[in-house]
């Protein structure tokens, strides 16, 4: 069973009040050195079988039409979760 | 200027109504083949300077103490955004 990870972020020119709130909270809690924070969404789509190029293409279309609002958000990546595991554990 | 990406997902045993809603909407909109959807959060933290191991450690602590609720969420990855660019464009 495969898994596709879709990342959606607010467009750079869009105000991100959630991110701003986090950025304001971090120094108050002792975490300095972070200049700004943006908050977006991460989806994990489980598919029956392998993550083929066709599955990725369908996931990308779903990401653009259902998982994100193209007026205010960008789909920043649509990848096979298996390709991320090596990165995350590095 | 570096960027750290933090991914937070609902724990597997926690009900995820947003993900369920998306999973229900996909087939109605013609996207079949997705068995389930989980929705989490993705944060981008901008730092002044390079993403050193110390910056990553601070980001991981911030992720666990501020960006996620450890009762219901897991921090699934804390990585240098530069390490992701090669994956996302692959």
Backbone of each chain as nested JSON, in Angstrom:
{
  "chains": [
    {"id": "A", "residues": [
      {"number": 1, "name": "UNK", "atoms": {"N": [0.847, -1.199, 0.0], "CA": [0.0, 0.0, 0.0], "C": [0.877, 1.242, 0.0]}},
      {"number": 2, "name": "UNK", "atoms": {"N": [0.644, 2.126, -0.972], "CA": [1.498, 3.308, -1.096], "C": [0.884, 4.531, -0.45]}},
      {"number": 3, "name": "UNK", "atoms": {"N": [1.695, 5.538, -0.333], "CA": [1.23, 6.768, 0.285], "C": [1.815, 7.951, -0.476]}},
      {"number": 4, "name": "UNK", "atoms": {"N": [0.942, 8.915, -0.794], "CA": [1.389, 10.131, -1.467], "C": [1.291, 11.27, -0.464]}},
      {"number": 5, "name": "UNK", "atoms": {"N": [2.335, 12.082, -0.396], "CA": [2.328, 13.244, 0.496], "C": [2.163, 14.507, -0.337]}},
      {"number": 6, "name": "UNK", "atoms": {"N": [1.148, 15.299, 0.029], "CA": [0.875, 16.567, -0.663], "C": [1.089, 17.708, 0.334]}},
      {"number": 7, "name": "UNK", "atoms": {"N": [1.901, 18.671, -0.059], "CA": [2.136, 19.839, 0.794], "C": [1.529, 21.068, 0.151]}},
      {"number": 8, "name": "UNK", "atoms": {"N": [0.778, 21.807, 0.948], "CA": [0.099, 23.015, 0.48], "C": [0.497, 24.159, 1.411]}},
      {"number": 9, "name": "UNK", "atoms": {"N": [0.947, 25.272, 0.84], "CA": [1.334, 26.428, 1.668], "C": [0.595, 27.675, 1.193]}},
      {"number": 10, "name": "UNK", "atoms": {"N": [0.345, 28.61, 2.123], "CA": [-0.231, 29.891, 1.693], "C": [0.73, 30.574, 0.722]}},
      {"number": 11, "name": "UNK", "atoms": {"N": [0.198, 31.22, -0.31], "CA": [1.057, 31.94, -1.251], "C": [1.861, 33.006, -0.501]}},
      {"number": 12, "name": "UNK", "atoms": {"N": [3.087, 33.298, -0.977], "CA": [3.95, 34.246, -0.249], "C": [3.291, 35.607, -0.022]}},
      {"number": 13, "name": "UNK", "atoms": {"N": [2.464, 36.054, -0.968], "CA": [1.874, 37.394, -0.839], "C": [0.628, 37.402, 0.037]}},
      {"number": 14, "name": "UNK", "atoms": {"N": [0.21, 36.22, 0.506], "CA": [-0.988, 36.135, 1.344], "C": [-0.59, 36.208, 2.822]}},
      {"number": 15, "name": "UNK", "atoms": {"N": [-1.29, 37.049, 3.571], "CA": [-1.063, 37.143, 5.008], "C": [-1.386, 35.781, 5.635]}},
      {"number": 16, "name": "UNK", "atoms": {"N": [-0.571, 35.371, 6.59], "CA": [-0.761, 34.06, 7.212], "C": [-0.862, 34.264, 8.725]}},
      {"number": 17, "name": "UNK", "atoms": {"N": [-2.076, 34.542, 9.222], "CA": [-2.216, 34.879, 10.645], "C": [-1.794, 33.747, 11.583]}},
      {"number": 18, "name": "UNK", "atoms": {"N": [-2.028, 32.487, 11.192], "CA": [-1.602, 31.369, 12.046], "C": [-0.085, 31.361, 12.183]}},
      {"number": 19, "name": "UNK", "atoms": {"N": [0.596, 31.503, 11.031], "CA": [2.056, 31.534, 11.055], "C": [2.567, 32.699, 11.886]}},
      {"number": 20, "name": "UNK", "atoms": {"N": [1.939, 33.858, 11.714], "CA": [2.35, 35.05, 12.471], "C": [2.185, 34.819, 13.972]}},
      {"number": 21, "name": "UNK", "atoms": {"N": [1.094, 34.181, 14.363], "CA": [0.85, 33.902, 15.784], "C": [1.937, 32.978, 16.331]}},
      {"number": 22, "name": "UNK", "atoms": {"N": [2.296, 31.957, 15.565], "CA": [3.359, 31.042, 15.999], "C": [4.681, 31.797, 16.105]}},
      {"number": 23, "name": "UNK", "atoms": {"N": [4.982, 32.627, 15.081], "CA": [6.245, 33.376, 15.077], "C": [6.322, 34.303, 16.295]}},
      {"number": 24, "name": "UNK", "atoms": {"N": [5.168, 34.844, 16.715], "CA": [5.15, 35.711, 17.888], "C": [5.313, 34.924, 19.181]}},
      {"number": 25, "name": "UNK", "atoms": {"N": [4.792, 33.702, 19.207], "CA": [4.84, 32.891, 20.424], "C": [6.237, 32.316, 20.674]}},
      {"number": 26, "name": "UNK", "atoms": {"N": [6.96, 31.966, 19.611], "CA": [8.249, 31.278, 19.787], "C": [9.229, 32.05, 20.683]}},
      {"number": 27, "name": "UNK", "atoms": {"N": [9.521, 33.345, 20.414], "CA": [10.479, 34.031, 21.296], "C": [9.979, 34.156, 22.73]}},
      {"number": 28, "name": "UNK", "atoms": {"N": [8.674, 34.312, 22.919], "CA": [8.134, 34.4, 24.29], "C": [8.376, 33.105, 25.049]}},
      {"number": 29, "name": "UNK", "atoms": {"N": [8.477, 31.989, 24.324], "CA": [8.686, 30.69, 24.964], "C": [10.158, 30.278, 24.947]}},
      {"number": 30, "name": "UNK", "atoms": {"N": [11.021, 31.225, 24.568], "CA": [12.448, 30.95, 24.651], "C": [13.092, 30.467, 23.363]}},
      {"number": 31, "name": "UNK", "atoms": {"N": [12.315, 30.403, 22.281], "CA": [12.896, 29.95, 21.016], "C": [13.208, 31.168, 20.156]}},
      {"number": 32, "name": "UNK", "atoms": {"N": [14.467, 31.6, 20.225], "CA": [14.856, 32.757, 19.43], "C": [15.543, 32.277, 18.148]}},
      {"number": 33, "name": "UNK", "atoms": {"N": [15.752, 33.191, 17.234], "CA": [16.489, 32.833, 16.019], "C": [15.61, 32.451, 14.848]}},
      {"number": 34, "name": "UNK", "atoms": {"N": [14.296, 32.418, 15.066], "CA": [13.404, 32.146, 13.931], "C": [12.797, 33.467, 13.48]}},
      {"number": 35, "name": "UNK", "atoms": {"N": [13.042, 33.815, 12.225], "CA": [12.638, 35.124, 11.721], "C": [11.159, 35.181, 11.389]}},
      {"number": 36, "name": "UNK", "atoms": {"N": [10.664, 34.131, 10.783], "CA": [9.244, 34.124, 10.426], "C": [8.77, 32.69, 10.304]}},
      {"number": 37, "name": "UNK", "atoms": {"N": [7.469, 32.518, 10.386], "CA": [6.865, 31.184, 10.308], "C": [5.695, 31.255, 9.334]}},
      {"number": 38, "name": "UNK", "atoms": {"N": [5.593, 30.265, 8.473], "CA": [4.414, 30.131, 7.62], "C": [3.781, 28.787, 7.959]}},
      {"number": 39, "name": "UNK", "atoms": {"N": [2.468, 28.762, 8.044], "CA": [1.795, 27.494, 8.352], "C": [0.935, 27.048, 7.183]}},
      {"number": 40, "name": "UNK", "atoms": {"N": [1.163, 25.828, 6.751], "CA": [0.369, 25.266, 5.664], "C": [-0.182, 23.911, 6.049]}},
      {"number": 41, "name": "UNK", "atoms": {"N": [-0.531, 23.13, 5.036], "CA": [-1.162, 21.846, 5.282], "C": [-0.36, 20.723, 4.643]}},
      {"number": 42, "name": "UNK", "atoms": {"N": [-0.425, 19.582, 5.28], "CA": [0.202, 18.387, 4.742], "C": [-0.854, 17.292, 4.692]}},
      {"number": 43, "name": "UNK", "atoms": {"N": [-1.016, 16.671, 3.542], "CA": [-1.974, 15.581, 3.386], "C": [-1.222, 14.297, 3.092]}},
      {"number": 44, "name": "UNK", "atoms": {"N": [-1.71, 13.212, 3.667], "CA": [-1.203, 11.894, 3.305], "C": [-2.356, 11.125, 2.675]}},
      {"number": 45, "name": "UNK", "atoms": {"N": [-2.186, 10.762, 1.409], "CA": [-3.222, 10.027, 0.675], "C": [-2.764, 8.59, 0.541]}},
      {"number": 46, "name": "UNK", "atoms": {"N": [-3.57, 7.668, 1.048], "CA": [-3.206, 6.266, 0.959], "C": [-3.792, 5.686, -0.32]}},
      {"number": 47, "name": "UNK", "atoms": {"N": [-2.98, 4.959, -1.064], "CA": [-3.465, 4.353, -2.309], "C": [-3.298, 2.851, -2.25]}},
      {"number": 48, "name": "UNK", "atoms": {"N": [-4.173, 2.188, -2.991], "CA": [-4.145, 0.736, -3.063], "C": [-3.11, 0.359, -4.115]}},
      {"number": 49, "name": "UNK", "atoms": {"N": [-2.002, -0.178, -3.703], "CA": [-0.961, -0.53, -4.663], "C": [0.176, 0.471, -4.637]}},
      {"number": 50, "name": "UNK", "atoms": {"N": [1.012, 0.389, -5.663], "CA": [2.2, 1.242, -5.703], "C": [1.868, 2.656, -6.149]}},
      {"number": 51, "name": "UNK", "atoms": {"N": [2.777, 3.557, -5.809], "CA": [2.648, 4.94, -6.244], "C": [3.289, 5.048, -7.628]}},
      {"number": 52, "name": "UNK", "atoms": {"N": [2.454, 4.883, -8.654], "CA": [2.922, 4.954, -10.041], "C": [2.893, 6.416, -10.494]}},
      {"number": 53, "name": "UNK", "atoms": {"N": [3.518, 6.72, -11.64], "CA": [3.409, 8.086, -12.179], "C": [1.956, 8.5, -12.4]}},
      {"number": 54, "name": "UNK", "atoms": {"N": [1.069, 7.532, -12.763], "CA": [-0.342, 7.86, -12.972], "C": [-0.994, 8.274, -11.647]}},
      {"number": 55, "name": "UNK", "atoms": {"N": [-0.668, 7.542, -10.577], "CA": [-1.209, 7.866, -9.25], "C": [-0.746, 9.256, -8.831]}},
      {"number": 56, "name": "UNK", "atoms": {"N": [0.523, 9.543, -9.065], "CA": [1.063, 10.863, -8.701], "C": [0.373, 11.969, -9.498]}},
      {"number": 57, "name": "UNK", "atoms": {"N": [0.093, 11.688, -10.773], "CA": [-0.582, 12.693, -11.605], "C": [-1.994, 12.934, -11.087]}},
      {"number": 58, "name": "UNK", "atoms": {"N": [-2.707, 11.847, -10.707], "CA": [-4.056, 12.001, -10.145], "C": [-4.005, 12.759, -8.83]}},
      {"number": 59, "name": "UNK", "atoms": {"N": [-2.995, 12.458, -8.007], "CA": [-2.858, 13.144, -6.72], "C": [-2.574, 14.622, -6.931]}},
      {"number": 60, "name": "UNK", "atoms": {"N": [-1.761, 14.923, -7.947], "CA": [-1.452, 16.333, -8.214], "C": [-2.714, 17.077, -8.642]}},
      {"number": 61, "name": "UNK", "atoms": {"N": [-3.54, 16.416, -9.481], "CA": [-4.774, 17.09, -9.912], "C": [-5.709, 17.277, -8.712]}},
      {"number": 62, "name": "UNK", "atoms": {"N": [-5.821, 16.237, -7.871], "CA": [-6.656, 16.354, -6.667], "C": [-6.121, 17.456, -5.762]}},
      {"number": 63, "name": "UNK", "atoms": {"N": [-4.795, 17.561, -5.667], "CA": [-4.192, 18.584, -4.816], "C": [-4.581, 19.967, -5.299]}},
      {"number": 64, "name": "UNK", "atoms": {"N": [-4.578, 20.135, -6.626], "CA": [-4.859, 21.47, -7.161], "C": [-6.343, 21.797, -7.161]}},
      {"number": 65, "name": "UNK", "atoms": {"N": [-7.198, 20.742, -7.294], "CA": [-8.626, 21.014, -7.402], "C": [-9.383, 20.849, -6.098]}},
      {"number": 66, "name": "UNK", "atoms": {"N": [-8.889, 20.014, -5.187], "CA": [-9.656, 19.723, -3.965], "C": [-8.896, 20.115, -2.697]}},
      {"number": 67, "name": "UNK", "atoms": {"N": [-7.602, 19.808, -2.654], "CA": [-6.869, 19.972, -1.396], "C": [-6.374, 21.395, -1.164]}},
      {"number": 68, "name": "UNK", "atoms": {"N": [-6.38, 22.207, -2.208], "CA": [-5.887, 23.574, -2.037], "C": [-6.854, 24.563, -2.656]}},
      {"number": 69, "name": "UNK", "atoms": {"N": [-6.759, 25.786, -2.201], "CA": [-7.515, 26.888, -2.786], "C": [-6.531, 27.697, -3.626]}},
      {"number": 70, "name": "UNK", "atoms": {"N": [-6.611, 27.579, -4.972], "CA": [-5.571, 28.174, -5.821], "C": [-5.489, 29.694, -5.735]}},
      {"number": 71, "name": "UNK", "atoms": {"N": [-6.525, 30.327, -5.167], "CA": [-6.474, 31.788, -5.017], "C": [-5.449, 32.182, -3.951]}},
      {"number": 72, "name": "UNK", "atoms": {"N": [-5.389, 31.399, -2.894], "CA": [-4.535, 31.805, -1.768], "C": [-3.429, 30.802, -1.429]}},
      {"number": 73, "name": "UNK", "atoms": {"N": [-3.445, 29.63, -2.081], "CA": [-2.482, 28.597, -1.703], "C": [-1.736, 28.035, -2.916]}},
      {"number": 74, "name": "UNK", "atoms": {"N": [-0.521, 27.553, -2.651], "CA": [0.265, 26.851, -3.664], "C": [0.432, 25.398, -3.245]}},
      {"number": 75, "name": "UNK", "atoms": {"N": [0.34, 24.492, -4.217], "CA": [0.715, 23.098, -3.963], "C": [2.231, 23.048, -4.114]}},
      {"number": 76, "name": "UNK", "atoms": {"N": [2.952, 22.876, -3.011], "CA": [4.412, 22.966, -3.106], "C": [5.07, 21.632, -3.429]}},
      {"number": 77, "name": "UNK", "atoms": {"N": [4.424, 20.518, -3.086], "CA": [4.988, 19.25, -3.528], "C": [3.965, 18.131, -3.466]}},
      {"number": 78, "name": "UNK", "atoms": {"N": [4.123, 17.188, -4.379], "CA": [3.3, 15.976, -4.443], "C": [4.284, 14.846, -4.688]}},
      {"number": 79, "name": "UNK", "atoms": {"N": [4.574, 14.068, -3.647], "CA": [5.623, 13.052, -3.783], "C": [5.204, 11.727, -3.139]}},
      {"number": 80, "name": "UNK", "atoms": {"N": [5.86, 10.685, -3.593], "CA": [5.724, 9.368, -2.98], "C": [6.327, 9.441, -1.566]}},
      {"number": 81, "name": "UNK", "atoms": {"N": [5.551, 9.028, -0.558], "CA": [6.05, 9.094, 0.819], "C": [7.344, 8.302, 0.983]}},
      {"number": 82, "name": "UNK", "atoms": {"N": [7.499, 7.241, 0.204], "CA": [8.702, 6.41, 0.319], "C": [9.955, 7.211, 0.004]}},
      {"number": 83, "name": "UNK", "atoms": {"N": [9.822, 8.217, -0.879], "CA": [10.998, 9.01, -1.255], "C": [11.399, 9.966, -0.147]}},
      {"number": 84, "name": "UNK", "atoms": {"N": [10.476, 10.239, 0.79], "CA": [10.769, 11.183, 1.878], "C": [11.435, 10.513, 3.061]}},
      {"number": 85, "name": "UNK", "atoms": {"N": [11.197, 9.209, 3.22], "CA": [11.659, 8.544, 4.443], "C": [13.161, 8.66, 4.618]}},
      {"number": 86, "name": "UNK", "atoms": {"N": [13.902, 8.542, 3.499], "CA": [15.356, 8.652, 3.594], "C": [15.766, 10.047, 4.028]}},
      {"number": 87, "name": "UNK", "atoms": {"N": [15.041, 11.063, 3.539], "CA": [15.381, 12.447, 3.892], "C": [15.109, 12.691, 5.374]}},
      {"number": 88, "name": "UNK", "atoms": {"N": [13.916, 12.307, 5.82], "CA": [13.501, 12.629, 7.185], "C": [14.399, 11.952, 8.22]}},
      {"number": 89, "name": "UNK", "atoms": {"N": [14.919, 10.79, 7.866], "CA": [15.735, 10.077, 8.841], "C": [17.208, 10.452, 8.728]}},
      {"number": 90, "name": "UNK", "atoms": {"N": [17.541, 11.296, 7.742], "CA": [18.949, 11.675, 7.533], "C": [19.443, 12.566, 8.684]}}
    ]},
    {"id": "B", "residues": [
      {"number": 1, "name": "UNK", "atoms": {"N": [19.877, 32.819, 3.908], "CA": [18.792, 32.615, 4.876], "C": [18.257, 31.192, 4.72]}},
      {"number": 2, "name": "UNK", "atoms": {"N": [18.221, 30.445, 5.83], "CA": [17.793, 29.06, 5.746], "C": [16.339, 28.873, 6.12]}},
      {"number": 3, "name": "UNK", "atoms": {"N": [15.853, 27.706, 5.835], "CA": [14.466, 27.403, 6.129], "C": [14.37, 25.979, 6.656]}},
      {"number": 4, "name": "UNK", "atoms": {"N": [13.63, 25.819, 7.756], "CA": [13.406, 24.487, 8.323], "C": [11.949, 24.123, 8.085]}},
      {"number": 5, "name": "UNK", "atoms": {"N": [11.715, 22.916, 7.627], "CA": [10.351, 22.45, 7.407], "C": [9.986, 21.451, 8.499]}},
      {"number": 6, "name": "UNK", "atoms": {"N": [8.87, 21.722, 9.176], "CA": [8.384, 20.843, 10.24], "C": [7.038, 20.265, 9.812]}},
      {"number": 7, "name": "UNK", "atoms": {"N": [6.914, 18.948, 9.864], "CA": [5.652, 18.296, 9.515], "C": [5.034, 17.677, 10.751]}},
      {"number": 8, "name": "UNK", "atoms": {"N": [3.767, 17.956, 10.952], "CA": [3.028, 17.458, 12.111], "C": [1.783, 16.745, 11.597]}},
      {"number": 9, "name": "UNK", "atoms": {"N": [1.564, 15.515, 12.062], "CA": [0.377, 14.77, 11.623], "C": [-0.41, 14.276, 12.834]}},
      {"number": 10, "name": "UNK", "atoms": {"N": [-1.73, 14.127, 12.682], "CA": [-2.495, 13.522, 13.78], "C": [-1.998, 12.102, 14.022]}},
      {"number": 11, "name": "UNK", "atoms": {"N": [-1.939, 11.693, 15.271], "CA": [-1.515, 10.331, 15.59], "C": [-2.446, 9.329, 14.901]}},
      {"number": 12, "name": "UNK", "atoms": {"N": [-1.898, 8.163, 14.521], "CA": [-2.718, 7.191, 13.771], "C": [-4.017, 6.804, 14.496]}},
      {"number": 13, "name": "UNK", "atoms": {"N": [-3.975, 6.75, 15.842], "CA": [-5.165, 6.297, 16.573], "C": [-6.172, 7.418, 16.793]}},
      {"number": 14, "name": "UNK", "atoms": {"N": [-5.83, 8.636, 16.372], "CA": [-6.727, 9.774, 16.569], "C": [-7.618, 9.937, 15.329]}},
      {"number": 15, "name": "UNK", "atoms": {"N": [-8.909, 10.115, 15.556], "CA": [-9.836, 10.356, 14.458], "C": [-9.457, 11.685, 13.803]}},
      {"number": 16, "name": "UNK", "atoms": {"N": [-9.524, 11.725, 12.485], "CA": [-9.129, 12.933, 11.764], "C": [-10.29, 13.363, 10.862]}},
      {"number": 17, "name": "UNK", "atoms": {"N": [-11.226, 14.156, 11.416], "CA": [-12.434, 14.49, 10.652], "C": [-12.152, 15.275, 9.369]}},
      {"number": 18, "name": "UNK", "atoms": {"N": [-11.115, 16.139, 9.377], "CA": [-10.793, 16.873, 8.152], "C": [-10.353, 15.906, 7.058]}},
      {"number": 19, "name": "UNK", "atoms": {"N": [-9.473, 14.984, 7.438], "CA": [-9.002, 13.999, 6.466], "C": [-10.156, 13.143, 5.948]}},
      {"number": 20, "name": "UNK", "atoms": {"N": [-11.051, 12.749, 6.85], "CA": [-12.203, 11.927, 6.457], "C": [-13.083, 12.686, 5.467]}},
      {"number": 21, "name": "UNK", "atoms": {"N": [-13.28, 13.988, 5.723], "CA": [-14.106, 14.802, 4.831], "C": [-13.485, 14.86, 3.435]}},
      {"number": 22, "name": "UNK", "atoms": {"N": [-12.172, 15.028, 3.393], "CA": [-11.48, 15.073, 2.098], "C": [-11.603, 13.722, 1.4]}},
      {"number": 23, "name": "UNK", "atoms": {"N": [-11.388, 12.638, 2.17], "CA": [-11.462, 11.296, 1.584], "C": [-12.854, 11.03, 1.016]}},
      {"number": 24, "name": "UNK", "atoms": {"N": [-13.889, 11.577, 1.677], "CA": [-15.25, 11.404, 1.175], "C": [-15.513, 12.241, -0.067]}},
      {"number": 25, "name": "UNK", "atoms": {"N": [-14.878, 13.414, -0.133], "CA": [-15.119, 14.32, -1.264], "C": [-14.429, 13.849, -2.541]}},
      {"number": 26, "name": "UNK", "atoms": {"N": [-13.25, 13.238, -2.402], "CA": [-12.472, 12.886, -3.595], "C": [-13.239, 12.027, -4.601]}},
      {"number": 27, "name": "UNK", "atoms": {"N": [-13.835, 10.872, -4.178], "CA": [-14.545, 10.066, -5.179], "C": [-15.749, 10.787, -5.793]}},
      {"number": 28, "name": "UNK", "atoms": {"N": [-16.421, 11.627, -5.005], "CA": [-17.558, 12.369, -5.564], "C": [-17.109, 13.319, -6.669]}},
      {"number": 29, "name": "UNK", "atoms": {"N": [-15.851, 13.748, -6.595], "CA": [-15.322, 14.685, -7.585], "C": [-14.531, 13.971, -8.675]}},
      {"number": 30, "name": "UNK", "atoms": {"N": [-14.629, 12.624, -8.676], "CA": [-14.015, 11.875, -9.764], "C": [-12.623, 11.345, -9.477]}},
      {"number": 31, "name": "UNK", "atoms": {"N": [-12.131, 11.561, -8.256], "CA": [-10.796, 11.05, -7.929], "C": [-10.943, 9.742, -7.168]}},
      {"number": 32, "name": "UNK", "atoms": {"N": [-10.847, 8.639, -7.872], "CA": [-10.981, 7.346, -7.218], "C": [-9.58, 6.784, -6.956]}},
      {"number": 33, "name": "UNK", "atoms": {"N": [-9.532, 5.742, -6.178], "CA": [-8.246, 5.079, -5.963], "C": [-7.519, 5.527, -4.711]}},
      {"number": 34, "name": "UNK", "atoms": {"N": [-8.078, 6.516, -3.995], "CA": [-7.459, 6.92, -2.735], "C": [-8.245, 6.295, -1.586]}},
      {"number": 35, "name": "UNK", "atoms": {"N": [-7.578, 5.484, -0.784], "CA": [-8.259, 4.717, 0.258], "C": [-8.576, 5.561, 1.478]}},
      {"number": 36, "name": "UNK", "atoms": {"N": [-7.641, 6.401, 1.866], "CA": [-7.884, 7.247, 3.028], "C": [-7.004, 8.479, 2.939]}},
      {"number": 37, "name": "UNK", "atoms": {"N": [-7.395, 9.488, 3.699], "CA": [-6.643, 10.747, 3.711], "C": [-6.46, 11.173, 5.161]}},
      {"number": 38, "name": "UNK", "atoms": {"N": [-5.257, 11.607, 5.493], "CA": [-4.991, 12.213, 6.797], "C": [-4.528, 13.632, 6.532]}},
      {"number": 39, "name": "UNK", "atoms": {"N": [-5.015, 14.569, 7.328], "CA": [-4.594, 15.952, 7.145], "C": [-3.816, 16.44, 8.355]}},
      {"number": 40, "name": "UNK", "atoms": {"N": [-2.634, 16.953, 8.105], "CA": [-1.814, 17.505, 9.162], "C": [-1.346, 18.898, 8.819]}},
      {"number": 41, "name": "UNK", "atoms": {"N": [-0.268, 19.318, 9.485], "CA": [0.219, 20.684, 9.307], "C": [1.659, 20.671, 8.835]}},
      {"number": 42, "name": "UNK", "atoms": {"N": [1.994, 21.683, 8.072], "CA": [3.371, 21.864, 7.635], "C": [3.775, 23.289, 7.993]}},
      {"number": 43, "name": "UNK", "atoms": {"N": [4.895, 23.418, 8.676], "CA": [5.406, 24.736, 9.055], "C": [6.713, 24.992, 8.322]}},
      {"number": 44, "name": "UNK", "atoms": {"N": [6.894, 26.215, 7.891], "CA": [8.195, 26.633, 7.376], "C": [8.735, 27.716, 8.304]}},
      {"number": 45, "name": "UNK", "atoms": {"N": [9.869, 27.428, 8.948], "CA": [10.496, 28.371, 9.878], "C": [11.709, 28.974, 9.186]}},
      {"number": 46, "name": "UNK", "atoms": {"N": [11.719, 30.305, 9.068], "CA": [12.852, 30.946, 8.43], "C": [13.878, 31.311, 9.488]}},
      {"number": 47, "name": "UNK", "atoms": {"N": [15.135, 30.983, 9.212], "CA": [16.188, 31.303, 10.175], "C": [17.208, 32.216, 9.521]}},
      {"number": 48, "name": "UNK", "atoms": {"N": [17.858, 33.005, 10.372], "CA": [18.885, 33.919, 9.93], "C": [20.185, 33.12, 9.849]}},
      {"number": 49, "name": "UNK", "atoms": {"N": [20.651, 32.86, 8.663], "CA": [21.88, 32.086, 8.515], "C": [21.591, 30.666, 8.064]}},
      {"number": 50, "name": "UNK", "atoms": {"N": [22.584, 29.821, 8.186], "CA": [22.451, 28.452, 7.7], "C": [21.673, 27.578, 8.686]}},
      {"number": 51, "name": "UNK", "atoms": {"N": [21.159, 26.481, 8.171], "CA": [20.473, 25.499, 9.011], "C": [21.525, 24.546, 9.561]}},
      {"number": 52, "name": "UNK", "atoms": {"N": [22.017, 24.88, 10.751], "CA": [23.043, 24.05, 11.401], "C": [22.357, 22.954, 12.218]}},
      {"number": 53, "name": "UNK", "atoms": {"N": [23.106, 21.96, 12.697], "CA": [22.507, 20.954, 13.589], "C": [21.874, 21.587, 14.827]}},
      {"number": 54, "name": "UNK", "atoms": {"N": [22.466, 22.697, 15.335], "CA": [21.897, 23.369, 16.511], "C": [20.525, 23.976, 16.167]}},
      {"number": 55, "name": "UNK", "atoms": {"N": [20.439, 24.596, 14.983], "CA": [19.16, 25.184, 14.55], "C": [18.111, 24.079, 14.42]}},
      {"number": 56, "name": "UNK", "atoms": {"N": [18.499, 22.954, 13.827], "CA": [17.559, 21.843, 13.671], "C": [17.107, 21.32, 15.027]}},
      {"number": 57, "name": "UNK", "atoms": {"N": [18.037, 21.263, 15.995], "CA": [17.672, 20.782, 17.331], "C": [16.685, 21.742, 17.99]}},
      {"number": 58, "name": "UNK", "atoms": {"N": [16.927, 23.056, 17.839], "CA": [16.0, 24.048, 18.403], "C": [14.643, 23.944, 17.722]}},
      {"number": 59, "name": "UNK", "atoms": {"N": [14.657, 23.738, 16.414], "CA": [13.395, 23.623, 15.672], "C": [12.626, 22.379, 16.115]}},
      {"number": 60, "name": "UNK", "atoms": {"N": [13.373, 21.306, 16.372], "CA": [12.709, 20.064, 16.816], "C": [12.06, 20.275, 18.188]}},
      {"number": 61, "name": "UNK", "atoms": {"N": [12.765, 20.995, 19.067], "CA": [12.181, 21.238, 20.39], "C": [10.955, 22.151, 20.253]}},
      {"number": 62, "name": "UNK", "atoms": {"N": [11.069, 23.188, 19.415], "CA": [9.918, 24.07, 19.188], "C": [8.758, 23.279, 18.592]}},
      {"number": 63, "name": "UNK", "atoms": {"N": [9.077, 22.354, 17.692], "CA": [8.033, 21.546, 17.05], "C": [7.284, 20.727, 18.083]}},
      {"number": 64, "name": "UNK", "atoms": {"N": [8.048, 20.168, 19.038], "CA": [7.414, 19.302, 20.031], "C": [6.685, 20.077, 21.121]}},
      {"number": 65, "name": "UNK", "atoms": {"N": [7.169, 21.29, 21.422], "CA": [6.574, 22.049, 22.527], "C": [5.575, 23.106, 22.091]}},
      {"number": 66, "name": "UNK", "atoms": {"N": [5.71, 23.621, 20.86], "CA": [4.845, 24.726, 20.445], "C": [3.996, 24.38, 19.217]}},
      {"number": 67, "name": "UNK", "atoms": {"N": [4.618, 23.736, 18.243], "CA": [3.929, 23.544, 16.962], "C": [2.997, 22.352, 16.955]}},
      {"number": 68, "name": "UNK", "atoms": {"N": [3.125, 21.47, 17.935], "CA": [2.261, 20.284, 17.944], "C": [1.678, 20.075, 19.333]}},
      {"number": 69, "name": "UNK", "atoms": {"N": [0.6, 19.359, 19.368], "CA": [-0.016, 18.939, 20.62], "C": [0.329, 17.457, 20.805]}},
      {"number": 70, "name": "UNK", "atoms": {"N": [1.262, 17.154, 21.732], "CA": [1.763, 15.777, 21.817], "C": [0.712, 14.741, 22.2]}},
      {"number": 71, "name": "UNK", "atoms": {"N": [-0.433, 15.198, 22.71], "CA": [-1.498, 14.244, 23.05], "C": [-2.114, 13.65, 21.782]}},
      {"number": 72, "name": "UNK", "atoms": {"N": [-2.269, 14.471, 20.765], "CA": [-2.982, 14.012, 19.57], "C": [-2.151, 14.05, 18.288]}},
      {"number": 73, "name": "UNK", "atoms": {"N": [-0.944, 14.609, 18.359], "CA": [-0.169, 14.769, 17.129], "C": [1.26, 14.245, 17.272]}},
      {"number": 74, "name": "UNK", "atoms": {"N": [1.831, 13.839, 16.138], "CA": [3.236, 13.448, 16.066], "C": [3.991, 14.438, 15.193]}},
      {"number": 75, "name": "UNK", "atoms": {"N": [5.197, 14.788, 15.616], "CA": [6.095, 15.537, 14.736], "C": [6.744, 14.501, 13.822]}},
      {"number": 76, "name": "UNK", "atoms": {"N": [6.381, 14.496, 12.555], "CA": [6.882, 13.423, 11.689], "C": [8.217, 13.759, 11.041]}},
      {"number": 77, "name": "UNK", "atoms": {"N": [8.518, 15.035, 10.86], "CA": [9.854, 15.358, 10.365], "C": [10.216, 16.803, 10.626]}},
      {"number": 78, "name": "UNK", "atoms": {"N": [11.504, 17.021, 10.833], "CA": [12.082, 18.358, 11.02], "C": [13.337, 18.362, 10.162]}},
      {"number": 79, "name": "UNK", "atoms": {"N": [13.277, 19.031, 9.014], "CA": [14.408, 18.951, 8.081], "C": [14.73, 20.316, 7.488]}},
      {"number": 80, "name": "UNK", "atoms": {"N": [15.945, 20.426, 7.012], "CA": [16.388, 21.588, 6.252], "C": [15.615, 21.599, 4.93]}},
      {"number": 81, "name": "UNK", "atoms": {"N": [14.966, 22.73, 4.619], "CA": [14.174, 22.8, 3.385], "C": [15.041, 22.504, 2.167]}},
      {"number": 82, "name": "UNK", "atoms": {"N": [16.327, 22.853, 2.229], "CA": [17.215, 22.632, 1.084], "C": [17.316, 21.146, 0.745]}},
      {"number": 83, "name": "UNK", "atoms": {"N": [17.174, 20.285, 1.765], "CA": [17.288, 18.852, 1.51], "C": [16.053, 18.304, 0.811]}},
      {"number": 84, "name": "UNK", "atoms": {"N": [14.943, 19.068, 0.879], "CA": [13.698, 18.595, 0.267], "C": [13.595, 18.985, -1.205]}},
      {"number": 85, "name": "UNK", "atoms": {"N": [14.259, 20.053, -1.59], "CA": [14.074, 20.576, -2.936], "C": [14.404, 19.542, -4.01]}},
      {"number": 86, "name": "UNK", "atoms": {"N": [15.452, 18.759, -3.76], "CA": [15.818, 17.746, -4.747], "C": [14.743, 16.673, -4.852]}},
      {"number": 87, "name": "UNK", "atoms": {"N": [14.132, 16.342, -3.696], "CA": [13.09, 15.302, -3.713], "C": [11.856, 15.805, -4.448]}},
      {"number": 88, "name": "UNK", "atoms": {"N": [11.413, 17.027, -4.09], "CA": [10.163, 17.526, -4.649], "C": [10.248, 17.707, -6.156]}},
      {"number": 89, "name": "UNK", "atoms": {"N": [11.423, 18.012, -6.658], "CA": [11.523, 18.25, -8.094], "C": [11.842, 16.975, -8.855]}},
      {"number": 90, "name": "UNK", "atoms": {"N": [12.045, 15.862, -8.128], "CA": [12.408, 14.6, -8.788], "C": [11.213, 14.039, -9.569]}}
    ]}
  ]
}
